[in-house]
Amino acid sequence: AFLFFIMTTLVSYILRETQQRMLRFTYLLQHNVTHSRQNMSLVFTHVVESLIFVPIIFGIVFFLFEFYSDRLLAFLVFLVVWAAEIFSVLSARTQTSIYYFPKVFLCYFSLFHIYFF
């Protein structure tokens, strides 16, 4: 459960922060275009701020490499968690799906680990 909590929390944080930064970037870009200002400094600042997530993602992936001792399996587990987070953000809109999807995914994740270990 600890691994599930850490992975889903970090992936959720990365997705939420990326979305907020993109919305702010879009607003500032629209403001710069409206007022005929240069966009290069804004784009450069956005790229540099976005690079902060690269070490977080690499940290998660390298931790999983060590945890599973198989790079392909670790990467696939990371992709499944990432896809589940994206699904929960984009598609889980009803009260029932918001309530049950995390529990079902935790059960699936736990059964995988029981089978694997």
Secondary structure, DSSP 4 states (H G I P E B T S, - for coil): -HHHHHHHHHHHHHHHHHHHHHHHHHHHHHHHHHTT---HHHHHHHHHHHTTHHHHHHHHHHHHHHHHS-HHHHHHHHHHHHHHHHHHHHT--SHHHHHHHHHHHHHHHHHHHHHH-
